[in-house]
Amino acid sequence: MTDEPQTPTSGLLEVGDADAARVRRAAFTRLLATAAPVPAAMLATEVGLTEGQVEAELSRLAASGAISRDDSGAVVAAGGLSVTPARHQLLLDGHEYWTWCAFDGIGIPAALELDAVVDTRCPTCGGGLRITITGGNPPSDSPVVGWLPGGPCINVQADFCPDAKLFCTDAHLATWRQTTGDPPGTAAPPGELAETGRQVWADLARLPRQPDASVGN
Ligand SMILES: [Zn+2]
């Protein structure tokens, strides 16, 4: 465990303790099911904690960027999936979402094996980019290339997501790297982002969509 290689995305969505992990997973599952904000009280019922305990876990998760909340305290985003406008648009299984990173837009449908359409913009030329994902698989012949930032990551939304972008082409990624002082990170085509996403979201992807899946853990 401790000699796990330092890849840009290793541990990206890991959170503190078991209760925090359950609260985050319940929030992600509910956001996916309803595409609407999730009140804290609903999560308390779902994970079998008191509202006070859920409140404490939500505060901690929000402080690390693992979730976002609205003014009423309801969860509006978890694990990169947002029901309020964020940088990138994601049509997932017929519901409209937004994501924190362009990587989320490919990684989440990949982990869930769902159809999706990601809409974002190339940071270099400002051109619109649309990736159509079928059953979790992005097109294999796309010239689009993603960037996985490699710097230190304390708060995923603040430290990782802003630069986890998609570019029209390798050339536009190269231009961006030059003009931003060659930040640490890794280039990855859509298929590789999907593969990495399957690992990053493996835990969150065990959802009620798979009613036969065992509940151990
Ligand atoms: Zn471009």
py3Dmol code that shows the C-alpha trace and the ligand (Angstrom):
import py3Dmol

protein = """\
ATOM      1  CA  MET A   1       0.000   0.000   0.000  1.00  0.00           C
ATOM      2  CA  THR A   2       2.627   2.498   1.072  1.00  0.00           C
ATOM      3  CA  ASP A   3       4.791   1.878  -1.981  1.00  0.00           C
ATOM      4  CA  GLU A   4       1.900   2.642  -4.322  1.00  0.00           C
ATOM      5  CA  PRO A   5       3.325   4.636  -7.239  1.00  0.00           C
ATOM      6  CA  GLN A   6       2.761   8.377  -7.128  1.00  0.00           C
ATOM      7  CA  THR A   7       0.445   8.766 -10.103  1.00  0.00           C
ATOM      8  CA  PRO A   8      -1.454  12.011 -10.564  1.00  0.00           C
ATOM      9  CA  THR A   9      -4.749  10.373  -9.694  1.00  0.00           C
ATOM     10  CA  SER A  10      -3.748   7.938  -6.962  1.00  0.00           C
ATOM     11  CA  GLY A  11      -5.833   8.637  -3.877  1.00  0.00           C
ATOM     12  CA  LEU A  12      -7.537  11.496  -5.663  1.00  0.00           C
ATOM     13  CA  LEU A  13     -10.943  10.888  -4.145  1.00  0.00           C
ATOM     14  CA  GLU A  14      -9.924   9.151  -0.949  1.00  0.00           C
ATOM     15  CA  VAL A  15     -11.446  10.571   2.180  1.00  0.00           C
ATOM     16  CA  GLY A  16     -10.794  10.247   5.905  1.00  0.00           C
ATOM     17  CA  ASP A  17     -12.619   7.456   7.711  1.00  0.00           C
ATOM     18  CA  ALA A  18     -15.254   4.827   6.979  1.00  0.00           C
ATOM     19  CA  ASP A  19     -18.168   7.085   7.956  1.00  0.00           C
ATOM     20  CA  ALA A  20     -16.932   9.854   5.663  1.00  0.00           C
ATOM     21  CA  ALA A  21     -16.586   7.348   2.837  1.00  0.00           C
ATOM     22  CA  ARG A  22     -20.144   6.069   3.381  1.00  0.00           C
ATOM     23  CA  VAL A  23     -21.600   9.579   3.505  1.00  0.00           C
ATOM     24  CA  ARG A  24     -19.773  10.564   0.330  1.00  0.00           C
ATOM     25  CA  ARG A  25     -20.801   7.400  -1.480  1.00  0.00           C
ATOM     26  CA  ALA A  26     -24.446   7.861  -0.401  1.00  0.00           C
ATOM     27  CA  ALA A  27     -24.369  11.463  -1.632  1.00  0.00           C
ATOM     28  CA  PHE A  28     -22.856  10.471  -4.984  1.00  0.00           C
ATOM     29  CA  THR A  29     -25.405   7.660  -5.421  1.00  0.00           C
ATOM     30  CA  ARG A  30     -28.309   9.976  -4.591  1.00  0.00           C
ATOM     31  CA  LEU A  31     -27.041  12.733  -6.916  1.00  0.00           C
ATOM     32  CA  LEU A  32     -26.828  10.155  -9.660  1.00  0.00           C
ATOM     33  CA  ALA A  33     -30.335   8.841  -8.988  1.00  0.00           C
ATOM     34  CA  THR A  34     -32.118  12.199  -8.683  1.00  0.00           C
ATOM     35  CA  ALA A  35     -29.890  14.820 -10.384  1.00  0.00           C
ATOM     36  CA  ALA A  36     -30.996  17.152  -7.569  1.00  0.00           C
ATOM     37  CA  PRO A  37     -29.463  18.525  -4.335  1.00  0.00           C
ATOM     38  CA  VAL A  38     -29.318  15.980  -1.487  1.00  0.00           C
ATOM     39  CA  PRO A  39     -30.437  17.228   1.967  1.00  0.00           C
ATOM     40  CA  ALA A  40     -28.214  16.193   4.881  1.00  0.00           C
ATOM     41  CA  ALA A  41     -31.201  14.622   6.701  1.00  0.00           C
ATOM     42  CA  MET A  42     -31.737  12.250   3.784  1.00  0.00           C
ATOM     43  CA  LEU A  43     -28.128  11.068   4.036  1.00  0.00           C
ATOM     44  CA  ALA A  44     -28.456  10.496   7.787  1.00  0.00           C
ATOM     45  CA  THR A  45     -31.329   8.074   7.199  1.00  0.00           C
ATOM     46  CA  GLU A  46     -29.487   6.383   4.393  1.00  0.00           C
ATOM     47  CA  VAL A  47     -26.193   5.712   6.172  1.00  0.00           C
ATOM     48  CA  GLY A  48     -27.651   5.166   9.646  1.00  0.00           C
ATOM     49  CA  LEU A  49     -25.850   8.038  11.373  1.00  0.00           C
ATOM     50  CA  THR A  50     -27.370  10.889  13.376  1.00  0.00           C
ATOM     51  CA  GLU A  51     -27.848  14.216  11.616  1.00  0.00           C
ATOM     52  CA  GLY A  52     -25.133  15.636  13.863  1.00  0.00           C
ATOM     53  CA  GLN A  53     -22.678  12.961  12.762  1.00  0.00           C
ATOM     54  CA  VAL A  54     -23.554  13.455   9.103  1.00  0.00           C
ATOM     55  CA  GLU A  55     -23.148  17.193   9.531  1.00  0.00           C
ATOM     56  CA  ALA A  56     -19.637  16.675  10.932  1.00  0.00           C
ATOM     57  CA  GLU A  57     -18.676  14.342   8.077  1.00  0.00           C
ATOM     58  CA  LEU A  58     -20.105  16.729   5.472  1.00  0.00           C
ATOM     59  CA  SER A  59     -18.129  19.638   6.929  1.00  0.00           C
ATOM     60  CA  ARG A  60     -14.931  17.624   6.727  1.00  0.00           C
ATOM     61  CA  LEU A  61     -15.673  16.394   3.200  1.00  0.00           C
ATOM     62  CA  ALA A  62     -16.475  19.913   2.029  1.00  0.00           C
ATOM     63  CA  ALA A  63     -13.253  21.270   3.566  1.00  0.00           C
ATOM     64  CA  SER A  64     -11.194  18.811   1.499  1.00  0.00           C
ATOM     65  CA  GLY A  65     -13.148  19.546  -1.678  1.00  0.00           C
ATOM     66  CA  ALA A  66     -14.651  16.034  -1.804  1.00  0.00           C
ATOM     67  CA  ILE A  67     -18.192  17.460  -1.871  1.00  0.00           C
ATOM     68  CA  SER A  68     -19.879  20.835  -2.391  1.00  0.00           C
ATOM     69  CA  ARG A  69     -22.943  22.149  -0.553  1.00  0.00           C
ATOM     70  CA  ASP A  70     -25.494  24.858  -1.255  1.00  0.00           C
ATOM     71  CA  ASP A  71     -26.673  27.584   1.162  1.00  0.00           C
ATOM     72  CA  SER A  72     -29.173  25.206   2.765  1.00  0.00           C
ATOM     73  CA  GLY A  73     -26.422  22.662   3.461  1.00  0.00           C
ATOM     74  CA  ALA A  74     -27.674  20.197   0.850  1.00  0.00           C
ATOM     75  CA  VAL A  75     -24.989  18.345  -1.102  1.00  0.00           C
ATOM     76  CA  VAL A  76     -24.872  19.559  -4.715  1.00  0.00           C
ATOM     77  CA  ALA A  77     -21.704  17.763  -5.815  1.00  0.00           C
ATOM     78  CA  ALA A  78     -19.751  14.690  -4.736  1.00  0.00           C
ATOM     79  CA  GLY A  79     -16.832  12.874  -6.304  1.00  0.00           C
ATOM     80  CA  GLY A  80     -16.737  15.361  -9.183  1.00  0.00           C
ATOM     81  CA  LEU A  81     -20.410  15.002 -10.145  1.00  0.00           C
ATOM     82  CA  SER A  82     -22.374  18.252  -9.715  1.00  0.00           C
ATOM     83  CA  VAL A  83     -26.036  19.159 -10.099  1.00  0.00           C
ATOM     84  CA  THR A  84     -25.207  22.867 -10.181  1.00  0.00           C
ATOM     85  CA  PRO A  85     -23.224  24.562 -12.964  1.00  0.00           C
ATOM     86  CA  ALA A  86     -19.476  23.923 -12.922  1.00  0.00           C
ATOM     87  CA  ARG A  87     -16.716  24.033 -15.529  1.00  0.00           C
ATOM     88  CA  HIS A  88     -17.738  21.126 -17.741  1.00  0.00           C
ATOM     89  CA  GLN A  89     -21.163  19.869 -18.810  1.00  0.00           C
ATOM     90  CA  LEU A  90     -22.052  16.201 -18.655  1.00  0.00           C
ATOM     91  CA  LEU A  91     -25.184  14.580 -20.009  1.00  0.00           C
ATOM     92  CA  LEU A  92     -25.145  11.282 -18.121  1.00  0.00           C
ATOM     93  CA  ASP A  93     -27.727   8.582 -18.693  1.00  0.00           C
ATOM     94  CA  GLY A  94     -30.167  11.278 -19.883  1.00  0.00           C
ATOM     95  CA  HIS A  95     -29.655  13.624 -16.876  1.00  0.00           C
ATOM     96  CA  GLU A  96     -27.868  16.958 -17.031  1.00  0.00           C
ATOM     97  CA  TYR A  97     -24.868  17.397 -14.733  1.00  0.00           C
ATOM     98  CA  TRP A  98     -21.675  19.374 -14.540  1.00  0.00           C
ATOM     99  CA  THR A  99     -18.235  18.179 -13.473  1.00  0.00           C
ATOM    100  CA  TRP A 100     -15.297  19.756 -11.639  1.00  0.00           C
ATOM    101  CA  CYS A 101     -12.671  18.379 -14.037  1.00  0.00           C
ATOM    102  CA  ALA A 102     -12.863  17.375 -17.666  1.00  0.00           C
ATOM    103  CA  PHE A 103     -11.354  14.103 -16.402  1.00  0.00           C
ATOM    104  CA  ASP A 104     -14.503  13.516 -14.275  1.00  0.00           C
ATOM    105  CA  GLY A 105     -16.643  13.865 -17.389  1.00  0.00           C
ATOM    106  CA  ILE A 106     -14.944  10.847 -18.936  1.00  0.00           C
ATOM    107  CA  GLY A 107     -13.987   8.936 -15.767  1.00  0.00           C
ATOM    108  CA  ILE A 108     -17.436   8.844 -14.147  1.00  0.00           C
ATOM    109  CA  PRO A 109     -19.356   7.407 -17.137  1.00  0.00           C
ATOM    110  CA  ALA A 110     -16.457   4.981 -17.688  1.00  0.00           C
ATOM    111  CA  ALA A 111     -16.668   3.671 -14.116  1.00  0.00           C
ATOM    112  CA  LEU A 112     -20.467   3.413 -14.326  1.00  0.00           C
ATOM    113  CA  GLU A 113     -20.451   1.990 -17.876  1.00  0.00           C
ATOM    114  CA  LEU A 114     -23.028   4.586 -18.929  1.00  0.00           C
ATOM    115  CA  ASP A 115     -23.729   6.582 -22.083  1.00  0.00           C
ATOM    116  CA  ALA A 116     -22.702  10.219 -21.753  1.00  0.00           C
ATOM    117  CA  VAL A 117     -21.900  13.405 -23.641  1.00  0.00           C
ATOM    118  CA  VAL A 118     -19.186  15.709 -22.281  1.00  0.00           C
ATOM    119  CA  ASP A 119     -19.103  19.352 -23.385  1.00  0.00           C
ATOM    120  CA  THR A 120     -16.102  21.475 -22.550  1.00  0.00           C
ATOM    121  CA  ARG A 121     -13.708  23.958 -24.144  1.00  0.00           C
ATOM    122  CA  CYS A 122     -10.100  23.683 -25.216  1.00  0.00           C
ATOM    123  CA  PRO A 123      -8.128  26.115 -23.010  1.00  0.00           C
ATOM    124  CA  THR A 124      -5.763  26.988 -25.864  1.00  0.00           C
ATOM    125  CA  CYS A 125      -8.148  27.937 -28.673  1.00  0.00           C
ATOM    126  CA  GLY A 126     -11.447  28.227 -26.781  1.00  0.00           C
ATOM    127  CA  GLY A 127     -13.066  25.839 -29.219  1.00  0.00           C
ATOM    128  CA  GLY A 128     -15.952  23.692 -28.012  1.00  0.00           C
ATOM    129  CA  LEU A 129     -15.139  20.019 -27.489  1.00  0.00           C
ATOM    130  CA  ARG A 130     -17.755  17.306 -27.348  1.00  0.00           C
ATOM    131  CA  ILE A 131     -16.945  13.713 -26.407  1.00  0.00           C
ATOM    132  CA  THR A 132     -19.630  11.094 -26.875  1.00  0.00           C
ATOM    133  CA  ILE A 133     -19.250   8.092 -24.576  1.00  0.00           C
ATOM    134  CA  THR A 134     -21.025   4.821 -25.234  1.00  0.00           C
ATOM    135  CA  GLY A 135     -21.447   2.319 -22.432  1.00  0.00           C
ATOM    136  CA  GLY A 136     -18.550   3.981 -20.619  1.00  0.00           C
ATOM    137  CA  ASN A 137     -16.241   3.959 -23.638  1.00  0.00           C
ATOM    138  CA  PRO A 138     -15.027   7.176 -25.269  1.00  0.00           C
ATOM    139  CA  PRO A 139     -14.218   7.083 -28.999  1.00  0.00           C
ATOM    140  CA  SER A 140     -10.873   5.450 -29.734  1.00  0.00           C
ATOM    141  CA  ASP A 141     -10.104   7.627 -32.774  1.00  0.00           C
ATOM    142  CA  SER A 142     -10.491  11.079 -31.179  1.00  0.00           C
ATOM    143  CA  PRO A 143      -7.615  13.586 -31.551  1.00  0.00           C
ATOM    144  CA  VAL A 144      -8.626  15.055 -28.176  1.00  0.00           C
ATOM    145  CA  VAL A 145      -6.068  14.702 -25.387  1.00  0.00           C
ATOM    146  CA  GLY A 146      -6.510  15.170 -21.635  1.00  0.00           C
ATOM    147  CA  TRP A 147      -4.168  16.522 -18.980  1.00  0.00           C
ATOM    148  CA  LEU A 148      -3.845  15.015 -15.507  1.00  0.00           C
ATOM    149  CA  PRO A 149      -2.127  17.540 -13.205  1.00  0.00           C
ATOM    150  CA  GLY A 150       0.692  16.105 -11.126  1.00  0.00           C
ATOM    151  CA  GLY A 151       1.337  18.711  -8.444  1.00  0.00           C
ATOM    152  CA  PRO A 152       0.501  18.393  -4.745  1.00  0.00           C
ATOM    153  CA  CYS A 153      -3.195  17.836  -4.079  1.00  0.00           C
ATOM    154  CA  ILE A 154      -4.674  18.860  -0.726  1.00  0.00           C
ATOM    155  CA  ASN A 155      -8.079  19.940  -2.012  1.00  0.00           C
ATOM    156  CA  VAL A 156      -9.102  18.158  -5.192  1.00  0.00           C
ATOM    157  CA  GLN A 157     -11.363  20.950  -6.451  1.00  0.00           C
ATOM    158  CA  ALA A 158      -8.752  23.633  -5.838  1.00  0.00           C
ATOM    159  CA  ASP A 159      -5.524  21.777  -6.619  1.00  0.00           C
ATOM    160  CA  PHE A 160      -6.341  19.167  -9.276  1.00  0.00           C
ATOM    161  CA  CYS A 161      -9.471  20.103 -11.180  1.00  0.00           C
ATOM    162  CA  PRO A 162      -8.630  23.559 -12.519  1.00  0.00           C
ATOM    163  CA  ASP A 163      -5.931  22.118 -14.807  1.00  0.00           C
ATOM    164  CA  ALA A 164      -7.535  18.704 -15.504  1.00  0.00           C
ATOM    165  CA  LYS A 165      -8.645  19.803 -18.944  1.00  0.00           C
ATOM    166  CA  LEU A 166      -9.212  18.472 -22.438  1.00  0.00           C
ATOM    167  CA  PHE A 167      -7.438  19.863 -25.509  1.00  0.00           C
ATOM    168  CA  CYS A 168      -8.382  19.605 -29.222  1.00  0.00           C
ATOM    169  CA  THR A 169      -5.040  18.112 -30.136  1.00  0.00           C
ATOM    170  CA  ASP A 170      -1.565  17.315 -28.812  1.00  0.00           C
ATOM    171  CA  ALA A 171      -0.416  20.583 -30.371  1.00  0.00           C
ATOM    172  CA  HIS A 172      -2.898  22.644 -28.351  1.00  0.00           C
ATOM    173  CA  LEU A 173      -1.850  20.809 -25.176  1.00  0.00           C
ATOM    174  CA  ALA A 174       1.800  21.570 -26.001  1.00  0.00           C
ATOM    175  CA  THR A 175       0.980  25.262 -26.476  1.00  0.00           C
ATOM    176  CA  TRP A 176      -0.843  25.389 -23.139  1.00  0.00           C
ATOM    177  CA  ARG A 177       2.067  23.678 -21.357  1.00  0.00           C
ATOM    178  CA  GLN A 178       4.483  26.227 -22.811  1.00  0.00           C
ATOM    179  CA  THR A 179       2.365  29.235 -21.897  1.00  0.00           C
ATOM    180  CA  THR A 180       1.710  27.990 -18.326  1.00  0.00           C
ATOM    181  CA  GLY A 181       5.343  27.305 -17.434  1.00  0.00           C
ATOM    182  CA  ASP A 182       5.311  23.549 -18.085  1.00  0.00           C
ATOM    183  CA  PRO A 183       3.409  22.397 -14.969  1.00  0.00           C
ATOM    184  CA  PRO A 184       3.880  18.798 -13.712  1.00  0.00           C
ATOM    185  CA  GLY A 185       1.368  16.276 -15.018  1.00  0.00           C
ATOM    186  CA  THR A 186       0.600  13.623 -17.594  1.00  0.00           C
ATOM    187  CA  ALA A 187      -1.024  13.728 -21.029  1.00  0.00           C
ATOM    188  CA  ALA A 188      -3.664  11.055 -21.568  1.00  0.00           C
ATOM    189  CA  PRO A 189      -5.945  10.304 -24.514  1.00  0.00           C
ATOM    190  CA  PRO A 190      -9.670   9.743 -23.753  1.00  0.00           C
ATOM    191  CA  GLY A 191      -9.310   5.956 -23.562  1.00  0.00           C
ATOM    192  CA  GLU A 192      -6.629   6.293 -20.903  1.00  0.00           C
ATOM    193  CA  LEU A 193      -8.725   8.815 -18.964  1.00  0.00           C
ATOM    194  CA  ALA A 194     -11.568   6.273 -19.012  1.00  0.00           C
ATOM    195  CA  GLU A 195      -9.264   3.521 -17.731  1.00  0.00           C
ATOM    196  CA  THR A 196      -7.911   5.752 -14.966  1.00  0.00           C
ATOM    197  CA  GLY A 197     -11.485   6.817 -14.152  1.00  0.00           C
ATOM    198  CA  ARG A 198     -12.543   3.218 -13.662  1.00  0.00           C
ATOM    199  CA  GLN A 199      -9.897   2.965 -10.928  1.00  0.00           C
ATOM    200  CA  VAL A 200     -10.566   6.353  -9.328  1.00  0.00           C
ATOM    201  CA  TRP A 201     -14.354   5.855  -9.157  1.00  0.00           C
ATOM    202  CA  ALA A 202     -14.295   2.089  -8.492  1.00  0.00           C
ATOM    203  CA  ASP A 203     -15.526   2.571  -4.956  1.00  0.00           C
ATOM    204  CA  LEU A 204     -18.243   5.085  -5.807  1.00  0.00           C
ATOM    205  CA  ALA A 205     -19.413   3.050  -8.768  1.00  0.00           C
ATOM    206  CA  ARG A 206     -20.828   0.229  -6.667  1.00  0.00           C
ATOM    207  CA  LEU A 207     -24.352   1.528  -6.977  1.00  0.00           C
ATOM    208  CA  PRO A 208     -27.965   0.372  -6.769  1.00  0.00           C
ATOM    209  CA  ARG A 209     -27.817  -0.019 -10.539  1.00  0.00           C
ATOM    210  CA  GLN A 210     -26.183  -3.338  -9.720  1.00  0.00           C
ATOM    211  CA  PRO A 211     -28.732  -4.813  -7.278  1.00  0.00           C
ATOM    212  CA  ASP A 212     -26.968  -8.175  -7.232  1.00  0.00           C
ATOM    213  CA  ALA A 213     -23.618  -6.775  -6.164  1.00  0.00           C
ATOM    214  CA  SER A 214     -22.638  -7.970  -2.717  1.00  0.00           C
ATOM    215  CA  VAL A 215     -22.852  -5.383   0.026  1.00  0.00           C
ATOM    216  CA  GLY A 216     -19.670  -6.371   1.827  1.00  0.00           C
ATOM    217  CA  ASN A 217     -17.812  -3.082   2.269  1.00  0.00           C
TER     218      ASN A 217
END
"""
ligand_1 = """\
1
ZN
Zn -7.845 23.853 -29.152
"""
view = py3Dmol.view(width=600, height=400)
view.addModel(protein, "pdb")
view.setStyle({"model": 0}, {"cartoon": {"style": "trace"}})
view.addModel(ligand_1, "xyz")
view.setStyle({"model": 1}, {"stick": {}})
view.zoomTo()
view.show()
